[in-house]
Amino acid sequence: LGLYANDDSIELSELQYQALDKLYSLGFEYGFYDELIKSQNYLIPSEYLELRNS
């Protein structure tokens, strides 16, 4: 479990966000999406972690 459930797995790195945005950009370019999607606009805010654990 240490490989999957650790503090580093909670959030994506900047490089991972860039990779997702590139995939969404290609999807938009080829007509899979009606608008350009930025991955960070659709994240669950980290403040919810406190609520979940309360």
Secondary structure, DSSP 8 states (H G I E B T S, - for coil): -TTTSSGGGTS--HHHHHHHHHHHHHHHHTTS-SS---GGGG---TTHHHHHT-
